[in-house]
Amino acid sequence: MESSSSSVSTATPVGVTPDYDDRIVKMFFTATVIWGIVGMLVGVIIALQLTFWQANLGPWLSFGRLRPLHTNAVIFAFAGNVCFTGIYHSMQRLLKTRMFNDTLSRIHFWGWQLIIVSAAVTLPLGMTQSKEYAELIWPIDVAITLVWVVFGINFFGTVARRKVQHLYVAIWFYMSFVITIAVLHIFNSLAIPATLFRSYPIYTGLTDALVQWWYGHNAVGFFLTTPFLGLMYYYLPRAAERPVYSYRLSIIHFWALVFLYIWAGPHHLLFSALPDWAQTLGMVFSIMLIAPSWGGMLNGLLTLRGAWDRVRTDPVLKMMVVAVSFYGMSTFEGPMMSIRAVNGLAHYTNWVIGHVHSGALGWVGMMSFGMLYWLVPRLYKRELWKPQWAEAHFWLATIGIVLYTVAMWAAGLMEGLQWRAINDAGQLANPIFLDITARLQPFLLLRVVGGSMYLVGAIMMGINFWKTVRGSDEAAQTPASVTA
Amino acid sequence: MTKETNRLLGHADEADGIEEYDNPLPDWWLGLFWITIIWAVGYTVHYHFIADRSQEGALAAELAAAEERWPEQAQAQLAFSYSEEAATQGEQVYNQNCFPCHGMQMEGGIGPSFVDAEWIHGGQAANIVQIIQNGVLDKGMVAWQGILSPEQITNVASYVIRRHSEATGRPIEEILLPPDEVGAEDAPS
């Protein structure tokens, strides 16, 4: 590992060891790897359940209960802990100060893990608010709010006592994450408790649906997009050792993205009881999101100018390039799917699942892996145990995503076309819904294969990091020259 | 991207060593952004004010087009008449479409039984045909008109009538009498 002195020498004055809290970064990193593997494993299990109904075991391990467990685990446990890992690591360095309060950091960490464990217990037991990505029952919702406020105080406390004047763009993206997720979570989860495990939402009918999809869409926007763009803006130029392509583009696309994203939720409710004007609003704001989203992709890819030779050999940069490319692809696909005519074909089909996963596996997953492969050796001051495993992980994950996405495109188009097909007599060409469902099986099986490859890659990463971290005990007295 | 300056802004010491270029927005990127904004305004004005479109309007137009293309189906509803031949042919229709809810032996399941004396929505032939055609959407019964042809509906209704008659001993002639009044629970409240 090079000392990367050329790029950090200005950040850290020679002879001064900054007093950063890296212990909390290691804690969040450990949780990330564990929950990532668990969440992806549950994903493969439910993919198997959709292919072979026999894989549904009892009510507790049936698709209906494991599916929210999968989504909560990969979004809030895996992606959440990735964000916290990267934010706690990078913000201290970007702001040249230790976290505001170590106790708040610990409360944040243990509180968040406790929430994840309680989700993993309650969801298989069938306790749910039945709002997508917000299934957790009200006591857990309250806990999320409290832990998030702790995180918010710690975050803005750190920003307040920063030792730099200029706020780097990554911090702006992190701020949008902290603030918006608080607003989204609180307002979507407002409910009147009836018992300890049950509550009634304060919204009814259409209002409930609209608030839910305002939340659901912006969970994608502000949990899986803006914090990861922040991570990209820190870790991609650090890994490439290149200047960010355009400061102006980063500011413009940041404000355009956060302003436009928040209105796009109604595109989840096209052709529903939602008034036509609100459907139009969701659709046109989605279209206007293409350029602001691509601004992030452009700034990422153009930052690599002069470093493309290293992209061929460095798994970190490879993963980041694939991540940014999938980000560009899925932020074009999404607006296309929000167009009324396309949505009429795509909605309720597996195409939507494919779209979500090209973002989740491609963008969020690959960005996370790239960041971790760069961060872990520096965090533990230790060479990666097997770099060739990281290379294998890259190929397994990339091919896995492609198989997954292609399978879901094919399945979704087939479903959408067959549902609406009409024969010459004016009757449904496929009157029996179950027939179409049965025809999906080969595609669903291909999805299991793609997802399994992705999972195997993640497990290899876990073993690789385990070996790397354990090795660091022997090398506790590492010379200071490898600090990064 | 011809206007690239590649001039460093020089605040790397405030960003953990990360430098940033002072490059302008790429022209094509800015152009794309403007096009989507103009399109968004244009689409909204066109959809809601110039073309005055709506999803209800789109549905009505689609239904009108279908009625024009397949006019015989609209009239064919009234043409039900019972025959043994139709009842025999209806078995296949039943076994392809109806059994998942009403059972292989019409004993019921998700939907009600046809082999007992009770009819929820009227037990005369005309009631049965009407329910098959229009469904009971609140209860999950599909409106089969448009999915099954008028002939298939005639056949499957005849088959249900014959099996009901065989199971309960109620004469077919009685079932073919004019329809029952629709029960109170079906009336709009």
Interface residues (C-beta under 8 A of the other chain):
Chain A: S7 V8 S9 T10 A11 S90 R93 L94 K96 V164 Q165 H166 Y168 Y234 P237 R238 P243 V244 Y245 S246 Y247 R248 L249 S250 I252 A256 F271 D276 W277 Q279 T280 M283 V284 F285 I287 M288 I290 A291 P292 W294 G295 L298 A425 G426 Q427 L428 P431 I432 L434
Chain B: L8 L9 H11 A12 D13 E14 A15 D16 G17 I18 E19 E20 Y21 D22 N23 P24 L25 P26 W29 L30 L32 F33 T36 I37 W39 A40 V41 Y43 T44 Y47 H48 R53 S54 Q55 A66 R69 W70 Q73 Q96 N97 P100 G146 I147 L148 S149
